[in-house]
Amino acid sequence: MLAIYLKLATTSPCQDKLVLPFDRRQKSRLRVRLESGEEAGLMLERGTILRGGDCLQADDGRVILVVAADEPVLHVTADTPQQLARAAYHLGNRHVPLQVGEDWLRLEQDHVLKEMILGLGVNAVELSSPFEPEAGAYGGGHRHQHDDDASAIRPPAHLRKHRA
């Protein structure tokens, strides 16, 4: 089976394509099928998020183009920028992956969030489209400071009993 270990920093002429929805482009270890039908093992650096247009290099030297697959999304628009900003605030407060356009938002289809959005007075249309949510303020996926920190399970210092 073909192995893909490397995400290239620049675009290159591609010999094949890998079409994936966003939820699969977030995984660094994955068995995939290229557009040509060939199976491959994706073994990228942990935390790698693939975007449409990224290029990968396989162990045999081939370059593979990543294509963002069409998937079910909610396309959100509003009559005013304030309404759209308000919708973005409430979605962000729920840690929803969100794609931000010039005068629209996109999120994965969810009937509960759709009802919330409609309740805010904005428009939500169900589409099938590539989904490329924001990477986050620090360039990666959503992380908290304590994700890799064992101290996250310890209570704050002022709540711990001091030992003599």
C-alpha positions in Angstrom: 0.0 0.0 0.0 1.2 3.5 -0.8 2.3 5.5 2.2 1.9 9.3 2.4 4.1 10.9 5.1 4.8 14.5 3.9 2.7 17.6 3.4 4.6 19.8 1.0 5.1 23.5 1.7 4.5 24.5 -1.9 2.3 23.4 -4.7 3.8 21.0 -7.3 2.5 19.2 -10.4 0.3 16.4 -9.1 -0.1 12.8 -10.3 -3.2 12.0 -8.3 -5.9 13.5 -6.1 -7.2 12.8 -2.6 -10.8 14.0 -2.1 -11.9 14.2 1.5 -14.5 16.0 3.7 -13.3 18.2 6.5 -13.8 15.7 9.3 -11.4 13.3 7.5 -8.9 16.1 6.6 -8.3 16.6 10.3 -7.0 13.1 10.9 -3.3 12.5 10.7 -3.6 8.7 10.5 -6.0 7.4 8.0 -6.5 4.8 5.3 -7.7 6.5 2.1 -8.5 5.8 -1.5 -7.0 8.1 -4.1 -9.1 9.3 -7.1 -7.2 6.8 -9.2 -8.7 4.0 -6.9 -5.3 3.2 -5.3 -5.4 2.7 -1.5 -3.0 4.7 0.6 -2.1 5.1 4.2 -2.0 8.7 5.4 0.6 9.1 8.2 1.2 12.8 8.7 2.5 14.7 11.7 -0.1 14.8 14.5 -2.2 17.9 14.4 -2.0 18.3 10.7 -5.1 19.7 9.1 -5.3 19.3 5.3 -6.9 22.1 3.2 -8.1 21.9 -0.4 -5.1 22.7 -2.6 -2.5 21.2 -0.3 0.0 18.8 -1.8 1.3 15.6 -0.2 4.2 13.5 -1.2 4.0 9.7 -1.2 6.8 7.4 -0.4 7.3 6.6 -4.1 7.8 10.3 -4.9 4.3 11.0 -6.4 2.6 14.2 -5.5 -1.0 14.0 -4.4 -3.4 17.0 -4.5 -5.8 17.4 -1.6 -9.4 18.3 -2.7 -12.0 19.5 -0.2 -15.1 17.3 -0.9 -18.5 18.7 -1.2 -20.4 18.0 2.1 -23.6 19.1 3.8 -23.2 22.6 5.2 -25.4 25.4 6.4 -24.8 28.7 4.5 -25.6 31.6 6.7 -26.4 35.1 5.5 -27.9 38.1 7.2 -29.5 41.4 6.3 -26.9 43.4 8.3 -23.3 42.9 9.3 -24.4 43.2 12.9 -26.7 40.2 12.6 -24.0 38.1 10.9 -21.5 39.1 13.6 -24.0 38.1 16.3 -24.6 34.7 14.7 -20.8 34.2 14.5 -20.5 35.1 18.2 -23.1 32.6 19.3 -21.6 29.8 17.1 -18.1 30.6 18.3 -19.3 30.5 21.9 -20.3 26.8 21.1 -16.9 26.1 19.6 -18.5 25.3 16.2 -16.0 25.0 13.4 -16.9 27.9 11.2 -15.9 29.1 7.7 -16.0 32.8 7.3 -16.7 34.5 4.0 -17.0 38.2 3.2 -20.8 38.3 3.9 -21.6 34.7 4.9 -20.7 31.9 7.4 -20.7 28.2 6.8 -20.9 25.4 9.3 -21.6 21.7 9.2 -25.3 20.9 9.0 -26.9 20.6 12.4 -30.6 21.0 13.0 -30.2 22.3 16.5 -27.8 25.0 15.4 -30.0 25.8 12.4 -32.9 26.5 14.7 -30.7 28.7 16.9 -29.4 30.7 13.9 -32.9 31.2 12.5 -34.0 32.4 16.0 -31.3 35.1 15.8 -33.0 36.4 12.7 -30.5 35.3 10.1 -30.9 33.1 7.0 -29.6 29.5 6.8 -29.7 27.5 3.6 -28.6 23.8 3.3 -26.0 23.3 0.6 -23.5 20.7 -0.5 -20.2 22.5 -0.7 -16.5 22.2 0.3 -16.0 23.2 4.0 -12.9 25.0 5.0 -13.4 26.3 8.5 -11.0 28.8 10.2 -7.9 27.2 11.6 -8.1 29.1 14.9 -6.4 32.1 16.3 -3.1 30.3 16.8 -3.0 28.5 13.4 -4.0 25.0 14.5 -7.1 23.2 15.6 -9.0 24.0 18.8 -6.7 23.4 21.8 -6.6 24.4 25.4 -3.5 25.2 27.3 -4.1 22.1 29.5 -4.5 19.6 26.6 -1.0 18.1 27.1 -0.4 19.3 30.7 -0.8 16.8 33.6 -1.4 19.7 35.9 -4.8 20.2 34.3 -6.2 17.5 36.7 -4.8 19.3 39.8 -6.9 21.8 41.7 -5.7 25.4 41.7 -2.9 26.2 44.2 -5.2 28.1 46.6 -7.5 25.1 46.9 -4.8 22.6 47.6 -3.9 21.7 51.2 -0.3 22.5 52.1 1.7 19.6 53.5 4.0 20.1 56.4 
